Amino acid sequence: MDEIVCANTAFRYWRCPPQVRGLYPRLPSSEDGWLALTRSPFTIDVLKTPIVTTTAPGGVNYHSGLRATIHCKDASGAGNTLETAMGFRVTNPLATLFTLARFVSPTDLVLAMFEFCGWFSVFEPTAVAEAELGKAEDTAGDNTTESLFEFDESQDEAQWKRVYARVKVKEQVNTKGSNKQKTTKEVTKLKGTSLWMRKPLIELNELHEYAAKMKSRKWGAKFYKAAQMVTGVAASPLEVAGILLLSLPRSRGGAGFRHVYVNDFTPLTASAQSIAGQKACYGDIVIVNPNIMKAGIVELQGEVIHGSGAVLDHDAKRMTALQSMGYDVFLVTHDMLNDTEQLDAIVRSLCSRLELRYRCKTKAQKTAEMELRANVLCNWQEIGR
């Protein structure tokens, strides 16, 4: 394929783990025609249709159920594209986000930016791909939270780690005795989720520098405003939701906390090290009152990233170690963020512990919060579709 894939199509490509890409054959060549291209397994399962491509101004426009063309000279330049092993060129992650801006809502653009700048990606393989992946997985779910962020520099940096969750399933087992009757037994197994850990595709400073450079371009203002909302490097969709719900201004639905730090590095004291078994840890969301030099740590308890028993035990030790150092640690779940009263109680408690003024939200601010909550606690797999 001679055209350069961009926007929604490129976004789906960059979300797809290399382990999954390697299961598919290369795409057909341009000589085989677009019908053959759209019928290839990788297009059907991952890229989807219409395939969005970019061309320099003056090029031919295509708009159909199979393909769509956009004009973007900045995205189609040689420095903004990469050759893939699948047999086509794709815009790099920054240019992909910029071309995506015209197709998605402002909030979805922010979420996409958080994902590309973060340590995670959201991708759900097909049943066939899942079966193939299962043949190569034998140590699933044994990692602690911190080890999910450890990548071997000697290996291909594109190798991603999948996150697993514990699920209860019913299995039939043979009972002892001559009759050998079968009974149903509930067992706990690890199941691969749609969450994958990998190194950030874009550095945070690169996003902000690129956004400033593209601000005067078409769609550049929208892109710039979205980039300003990306204030940290997150490790999961739930963290992103927590960041936005706590840090955005009250007029936009957030709690209005100003000094918010994401995955903040926290050295541990000697006694705290003996509890956690490590010298330092990362707080999911750290909110600081610089006037009194006090911080509260919000730990997001997501089912998928905290799936195995080993991880749960490790996180409990980490939180206990932080509490022993005087930090107020708030354990927050998805359901708590999704409940107006519970979220308000968390905000009220944070304000009290950090000696910050708490203010009740107005009717308009509560409406904005409901809209924000619906937008950030969404199905991340639908972004860009």
N, C-alpha and C positions, 0 to 999 in steps of 0.2 A: 504494500500500500504506500503510495507516494505522498499522500496528504499527511498533515501533522495533526494528531489527535489532541484535543484540548477540552477545556470546560468540564462539563458533567462526565464525559467519557474518560478524560484523563484523571479526574478525581477518583473514579471507580478503579482505574488501573493502579493508582498509587496506594489505594486502600488494600489491594489484594496482596497477601503475603507471598514472598518469592517461593515458599514451599508449595503454594497452590498454583502459582503461575507455571512452575516446572512440570505440573501434571498435564498441561495442555500442549498440543502441537502449535507450530507457528501459524500465523494467519495466512490465508491465500494471498498471492501476489495481485497487483492491480490488473494484470492481464486476464485474471480469472473473473473479473467483474465484481461489482458491489453486491450482487445477490449472493454469490459464493462467500463473500466476506461476512455478510450478515448471518449466514447459516453456519459459520464455523463455531465449534464448541465454546471457545473463549469469548466470542462476541455474545453468544446466547446466554452464557452463565455469568459473565463478569461485566463486559463493556456495555451490553444492552444496545438497543436501537431507540431513536436514531443516533448514529455515531456523529459526534460533533467534531468538526475539524476547523482549522484556521487557515486563512490565506491572506496575503498582502493585499492592500486596497487595489481594486481594479481586477481582481481575480473573479472567477465564475462563482455565482451563488447557487447552492443546492438546498432545497428545503422539501423534505419528503419524510415518509415514515421510516426510511432507511438511513438517511443522512441529512445533516444540516451544516451549513457553513457560516462562519462569522469572519469579519475582517478585523484583524488586529496585528498591525505591523510589529508592535513591541513584543507580542507573544510568538510570532513566527520567525524571529531572528535566530541566527545560528547559536548564539549564546544562551538562548532560552529553551532549546529543545535537546532531547536526548534520543539516541537510538536504542530500542529495546531488543531483547532476545526473541521477542514474539514476531519480529518482522515489520515493525512500523515505528515511526518517530512520535514522540509524545512531548508536550510542554513540560518543563521542569516544575517542581512543586509550587514555586512562587508564581510563575506564569499561569499555572493551572488554576490557582485561586483567583487570579485577576480575571481570567476569562470566565470563571464560574460566577463572578459577581453579577453579571447581567441576567442570570437564570434563577437565582435563589433569593429568598427574603434576606433582609439585613441580619436577622438573628441567626439563620442557618449559615450565613457567610461567616459570622463570628465563631460558630461552633466548628465549622470546617477549618478555620484558622487555628483554633485551639488544638484541634486534632493533629494538624500537620506540624505545629510547633511543639506538640506534646510527645509523651513517651508511649502513646497508644494509638491503635487504629481499630476500627470496627468493621469486621467482615465476617459474613456467614457463608461457608462453603456449601455447595450443593450436596445432596445425599451421596452421589457417586464420588465426589472429591473427598467427602468426609470418610468414606470407607477406605480410600487409598491413604489418607493421612493416618488413619488408625493403625495401619500396618507398620508404620515407622515410629509410633509413639509408645514408649514403655516406661517413662519416668514422669508421667503427667502428674502435676499437682504437688510435687514434693518440694517446690521452691518456697522460700519465705518471701515476704513482700519486697525486701531489699534485693534479694537475689534475682528478682524479675527484672531489675534495672542493670544487672551485671552482664556485659557482653564481652566475649573474648575478642580482643583486637586482632588476634592472629587469624581469626576466621572471617568469612565473608560478612561484612557489617550489615548486609541486608537480611541475615538470618533473624527471624522474629521468634519470640516465645509466646506460645498460646497460654491463655489463662483458663483454669478449670474451676468448675463449681461442683459441690457435692449435691447429688440428687438421690432420692430414695426410689428404688424400683422393686417390683415384686417378681420373684423368681420361683419356679417350681423345683423342688428338691425331693429326692427319694428318701422315704423313711426307712428306719431299720426294721428288719423282720422278714419273714418269708413272703408276705403279700407285696412288699415293695410298693406301697402306695405313695403317691406324690402329694406333697403339701405345698402351700404357698408361703414363702418366707420373704420378708421385707429386708433388703440389703441396701447399703449405701455405696454408690459408685461415683467416680469422677467423670464429668461430662465436659467436653470442650465447649467453650462459649464463643461468642462473636467478638470477644475482646482479645487483642493481641498486643504484646509489648514489643517495642522496637525503639531504636534511637530516633530522636526528632528529625524529621525531614527538612525542617527549616529552623534556623536559629532565631530567637525572638528579636534580636537586634536587626537581623536581615529583613524580617517582615516589616518592621517599622521604617527602616531606611528605604525599602522598596516602595512602601505605601506613600512616603513623602515624595519620592521621585515621580510616582504615577498620579499624584493628586490632581494635576491639571488635565489629565487625559479623560476621555469619555469613560464613564463609570468609575473614574478615579476617586471622586469625592466620596462615593458610597464605600469604596474599598478602604479609603483612609479612615473614615469614621469607624468602620468595623475593626480595623487594626488597632485603633486606640483602646478598644475594649479588651484586647488580649494582653493581660498584664502579668502573666506567669506561665510556667511550664507545667501543665497538668499531667496526671497519670491515668485518668479514667474519665468517662463522660459524667459520672456522678460528681467528681471533683470540679469539673467545669460548671455544672449546675450550681454547686455550692458557692463557687467563686463569684458567679454573676449575681446570685440571690443575696449575697452578703455585701458585695462591694459596689454594685451599681448605685447611682443616686436614687433616692426615694421616689423622685418623680418618674423614674423609669422602672420602678418595681423592686429595686434592691433595698437593702437595709441601710445603705449609706456609710458603711465603715470605710475609713480612708486609708489607713495603714494596714494593708492586707498583703501577705506574702505567701507564695505557693510553694509547697514542698521545700520549706525553709530548712537549711542545714543547722542542726542543733547539737553542739558538743555536749557530752554527758559527763557529770562529775564521777569521781571514783566509785561512790556508793551506787549511783544510778547505773554505772557500767556493770556492776556486779549483778544487778537485777536484769538488765536487758541483754547482757552478754555481748555488748558491742560498745565502741567508743563514741559513736554519734548516731543520730537518727534524723529522719526528715519528718517534719510536721506537715500534714496535708494542707491545712489552711491556718496560718498564724496571723492573728489580729493583735496589733500593738497599740498601746497608748504611750507615745513617746514622752509625754509630760511626767509620767510617774515610772517610766521604764518597766512596764508590766505587760505581759502578753498572755493571750488565751489561745489555745490550740483546738481547732475543730478537726476531728478525725472522722473521715467519711467511711462508714461501714457498708461497703457494697458487697452484695452476695457473690458476684463473679470474681472480684479480685481477692476476696478473703474466703475462698472456697474450702480449702482443706483444713483439717484439724491442726496441722503443723503451723499453718499461717495464722490461724486464730490464736493459738497459744503464744506465738511469737509477738503478735500485735498486742496482746494483753500485757506481756512483759514490758514492751516498749512504752505503752501508755502509763503503766505503773511507775516506770523509771522517770518519765517526764513529770508525773505528779509528785514524786519524791523530791524533785528540784523546785517545787513551788508553782509549777505551771497549772493553770486550770484547764483540764482536758475535757472537751465535750465530744462524746461519741454520738454521731448523727447518722441516721439511715436515710434511705430514699423516701420511705413513707413519712418520715419526720419533715423532710424538706417539702414534701407534697401536701402537708397539712398546714393550713393557715395559722391555727392556734398554736400548734407545736413549734412552728418556725418562729412565731412571735415570742414564745416563751424562751427559746434559745437566744434570740436577739436581746431580750430583756435581761436575761441572766448574764450574757456577755457584757452588756453595758454596766451592770451592777458590779461585776468582778473587776472590770477595767476602769471603773470610776468615770464612765462616760454618761452623758445625758441621754436618757431614753425618752423618745417622743412617740406617741400613738400616731398611726398613719391616718391620713384623711381618707374620705371615701374614694377620691380620685386616685390616691396612692395605692389603696387596697385593690382597686380595679387593675391598675398597672401591674401590681404584683401577681395577680391571678393570670394575666396575660403572659408575663415573663415566665412564671412557673410552667405554664402549658407549653411554652416554646422551648425551654431548656431541659425539662424532664420529658423529652420526647423520644420517639424511636429513632435512634441515630442512624439506623440502616436506611432510613427514608431520605436522608440529606442528599440533595443533588439528583434525586430521581424525578 
